[in-house]
Amino acid sequence: IYEQVAGVYPKVMIDGQMDAGAWSCGMVAGLIHDVPSVAELITRIMAEAGQIIRDRLLRLL
């Protein structure tokens, strides 16, 4: 079986040949609801971080 599966992982995970064989993903895949641009992702991360910081600082005052 080794001859049949050797080299499959790079084809799937690196080259993106999703039909080349089995592929894996973790439970976090269920948290993905869209595929934003990098700029949009960074904007969201910064906004969420800012909100968390503000909320936590308010509790300290």
N, C-alpha and C positions, 0 to 999 in steps of 0.2 A: 504494500500500500504506500510505502514511502515514496516510491517513484511517481505515484499518482498525485501526491499532495505536496511534495517538495517544491518550494518556490511559489506556492499559491498565495501565502499571506502578503508578500510584497506586491503581487499583481493586484490583489484586492485593496489593501490599505494604502499603498504608495501610488500605484498607477491608476487606481480608481476603476479597475475592471471588475465591477460588482458581480458579474455573471461568471467570473473565473473560479469561484469556490465559496466556501463558507466564510462569513465575516462576523465580527463580534462588536458589541457595544454594551456599555454598562447601563445601570438603571437611570443615570442622569439623562439618557436619551429621551426619556419620557417628559423631561422638563423643557425640551426644545419645542417652541411653538412657532418660530419664524426664523428666517436667516437674514438678519440685517446686514447692512454694509458695515465695514470697520468703523467708519465715522459715527454711524448711528449707535453701534454697540458701545463705543467709548462715551458718547453723549449720555446714554442710558446709565452706564456704570457710574459716571461722575454725578449724575442727578441723584441716583439712589444712594451713593456714598454721602453726598451732601445732606440729604434728608435724614439719614441715620445719624450723622454727626450732630445735626441741629436737634433732633429728638433727644439724643443722649445728653447734650449740653443743657437743654432745658430742664432735665431731671436733676441736674447738679445744682441748679440755681435755686 
